[in-house]
Amino acid sequence: MTTVRFAAVIFDMDGVLVDGEPLHFAAVNEVLGEEGLSMSFEEYRPHMGTKYGWQEMIRDLHLSKPQAYYSDRFKALMTERYRERSEALPGAVALVRGLRAQGVPLGIASSSIQPWVEACLGKIGLLDAFDRIVTGSDVEVGKPAPDIYLLAARRLDVAPRDCLVFEDAPAGIQSAKNAGMVCWAVRTEYTRGLALPGPDREFESLLEFDLTEILGVAA
C-alpha cells in the first residue's frame, strides 16, 4: 500500500512529455524564411519555454509585416505540426498513466497556447489524463514568473508547496521554484549544456523514474 508523497504532480509539456522544441524551432525558421531570414539555435535557445514571441522578433530582427501576420501563420503551422508529428518522449506515457492509476491529481502548465496543447496531448493519447490544463493562453505573464504554476495549483485545489513539477527549460524551472514548488528537471538535447537554476533533482529521462519516488511508501 502507498500513500501520496505529493498532493499533485504538474507537468510542463514541451521537453517533458514531447520533444516539441524542434517543431517550434523549425516553424519559426519556416516563417522567417519567407523574408530570407533565419534564427540560429543559439539565438533561439534562451527563449525556450518563455512567452518571447513575434512582437519581440519584429523588434529584434526588424521584420516588415504586422505582428498578426507572423502570429497567425506560426499558430497555424504549429497546430498542424503538433497534431501530425507529436511523439511522446520515452517514459512519458507510462509515468502519467501510472500516476493516474494511483489517483494522483495531475496538471499541465505549458507556455504553449491551448489549441497546441490539446492537439499535442490528443496525438500522444494523454488528453484525458490530466485533471487541469493551464496554458499560456491563461496567464498574462509567462515563465519564469510563477503565475502559470500558481494558477495550476489553485485549479487543482492544492497548496503550491505540496506540488511536484516536471520541467526541462531554465525559465520553467525558475517558474516552478518561484511558485514554491518542488521541481525535478529532465534534460533534453535542447537543454544539454545549459546551466539549470537549482532544480531539486535532475534526470536524463523519464525512464529513470519509479512511481515509488513520487508516491510515499506507507509505514
C-alpha positions in Angstrom: 0.0 0.0 0.0 1.2 3.5 -0.8 0.5 7.0 0.4 0.8 10.1 -1.7 4.0 12.0 -1.1 2.9 15.0 -3.2 -0.6 16.4 -3.3 -0.4 16.8 -7.1 2.1 16.5 -9.9 2.3 19.2 -12.6 4.0 18.6 -16.0 5.4 21.1 -18.4 4.6 19.7 -21.9 7.4 20.6 -24.4 10.6 18.9 -23.5 9.0 16.8 -20.8 6.1 14.9 -22.4 7.0 15.6 -26.0 10.0 16.9 -27.9 8.2 19.9 -29.1 11.1 22.4 -29.3 12.4 21.1 -32.7 8.9 21.7 -34.1 8.9 25.2 -32.7 12.4 25.9 -34.0 11.6 24.6 -37.5 8.3 26.5 -37.7 9.9 29.8 -36.6 12.5 29.5 -39.3 9.9 28.5 -41.9 8.1 31.7 -41.2 11.3 33.8 -41.1 12.5 32.1 -44.3 9.7 33.8 -46.2 11.6 37.0 -45.7 15.0 35.5 -46.3 15.8 35.4 -42.6 16.6 32.7 -40.0 17.3 32.3 -36.3 20.2 30.2 -35.2 19.8 27.6 -32.5 21.9 29.6 -30.1 19.7 32.6 -30.7 16.6 30.6 -30.2 17.6 28.5 -27.1 17.3 31.2 -24.4 13.7 31.8 -25.3 12.6 28.2 -24.9 9.6 27.9 -22.5 9.0 31.6 -22.3 6.4 33.9 -23.9 9.0 35.5 -26.2 7.2 35.9 -29.5 6.7 37.7 -32.7 6.4 41.1 -31.2 9.9 40.7 -29.8 11.2 39.2 -33.1 9.7 42.1 -35.1 11.7 44.4 -32.9 14.9 42.3 -32.8 15.0 41.2 -36.4 13.4 44.2 -38.0 10.6 42.2 -39.6 8.5 44.0 -42.2 4.9 42.7 -41.7 2.4 43.3 -38.8 2.6 41.1 -35.8 -0.8 39.5 -36.6 0.6 38.1 -39.9 3.5 36.2 -38.2 1.5 35.1 -35.2 -1.4 33.7 -37.3 1.0 32.0 -39.7 3.0 30.4 -36.9 0.0 29.3 -34.9 -1.5 27.6 -37.9 1.8 25.8 -38.7 2.3 24.7 -35.1 -1.2 23.4 -34.6 -0.7 21.3 -37.7 2.7 20.1 -36.5 1.5 19.2 -33.1 -1.5 17.3 -34.5 0.6 15.3 -37.0 4.1 15.0 -35.6 3.9 14.9 -31.8 5.7 11.9 -30.3 5.8 11.1 -26.6 9.2 11.1 -25.0 10.5 7.8 -23.6 8.7 7.0 -20.3 6.2 9.9 -20.5 3.0 7.9 -21.2 3.9 5.2 -18.7 4.6 7.7 -15.9 1.5 9.8 -16.4 -0.7 6.7 -16.7 0.9 5.2 -13.6 0.3 8.3 -11.6 -3.3 8.4 -12.9 -3.9 4.8 -11.8 -2.7 5.7 -8.3 -5.2 8.6 -8.1 -2.6 11.4 -8.0 -4.1 14.7 -9.2 -2.3 15.7 -12.4 -2.0 19.1 -14.2 -0.3 20.6 -17.2 1.3 24.0 -17.1 2.6 24.8 -20.6 3.6 28.1 -22.1 2.1 26.8 -25.4 -1.4 28.1 -26.3 -4.5 25.9 -25.7 -5.0 24.6 -29.3 -1.4 23.4 -29.4 -1.6 21.7 -26.0 -4.9 19.9 -26.9 -3.5 18.9 -30.4 -0.3 17.5 -28.8 -1.9 15.7 -25.9 -4.5 14.2 -28.3 -1.8 12.9 -30.6 0.1 11.1 -27.8 -3.1 9.8 -26.2 -2.9 11.8 -22.9 -5.6 14.4 -23.4 -7.9 12.6 -20.9 -5.1 12.0 -18.3 -5.0 15.5 -16.7 -7.4 16.9 -14.1 -6.5 20.5 -15.1 -4.7 22.0 -18.1 -3.2 25.5 -17.8 -1.7 27.1 -20.9 0.0 30.3 -22.0 -3.5 31.4 -23.0 -4.5 31.6 -19.4 -1.8 33.9 -18.0 -0.6 37.4 -18.8 3.0 36.9 -17.5 4.8 33.8 -18.7 7.6 31.7 -17.2 9.9 32.4 -15.3 7.2 34.2 -13.4 5.3 31.8 -11.1 1.8 32.7 -12.4 1.2 29.6 -14.5 2.2 27.2 -11.8 0.3 29.1 -9.1 -2.8 29.0 -11.3 -2.4 25.3 -11.9 -2.2 24.6 -8.1 -5.2 26.8 -7.5 -7.2 24.9 -10.1 -6.1 21.6 -8.7 -7.1 22.9 -5.2 -3.7 22.1 -3.6 -1.1 24.2 -1.9 1.9 25.1 -4.1 4.4 23.7 -1.6 2.7 20.3 -1.9 3.2 20.1 -5.7 5.9 18.3 -7.7 6.7 19.8 -11.1 8.5 18.1 -14.0 10.3 20.7 -16.1 13.1 20.9 -18.6 14.0 24.5 -19.5 15.6 27.1 -17.2 12.7 29.5 -17.4 10.2 26.8 -16.5 12.4 25.5 -13.6 12.7 29.1 -12.3 8.9 29.5 -12.6 8.2 26.4 -10.5 10.8 27.4 -7.9 9.3 30.9 -7.8 5.9 29.3 -7.1 7.4 27.5 -4.1 7.1 24.0 -5.7 9.4 21.0 -5.7 10.9 20.8 -9.2 12.6 17.8 -10.9 14.3 18.6 -14.2 14.6 16.3 -17.2 17.4 17.0 -19.6 16.8 17.2 -23.3 19.1 17.7 -26.3 18.0 21.3 -26.4 18.9 22.0 -22.7 22.1 19.8 -22.6 24.9 22.0 -21.6 22.7 24.8 -20.2 23.0 25.7 -16.5 19.7 24.9 -14.8 18.6 27.2 -12.0 18.6 24.9 -9.0 16.1 22.0 -9.7 15.7 19.8 -6.6 16.7 16.8 -8.7 17.9 16.3 -12.3 17.4 13.3 -14.6 18.4 12.3 -18.1 15.0 10.8 -19.0 11.6 10.0 -17.5 12.6 6.4 -17.9 14.7 6.9 -14.7 11.6 7.4 -12.6 9.9 4.8 -10.4 6.5 5.6 -9.0 7.8 5.0 -5.5 9.9 8.1 -5.9 6.8 10.1 -6.2 4.4 8.1 -4.1 5.4 7.8 -0.4 5.7 4.2 1.0 3.3 3.6 3.9 4.9 2.8 7.2 
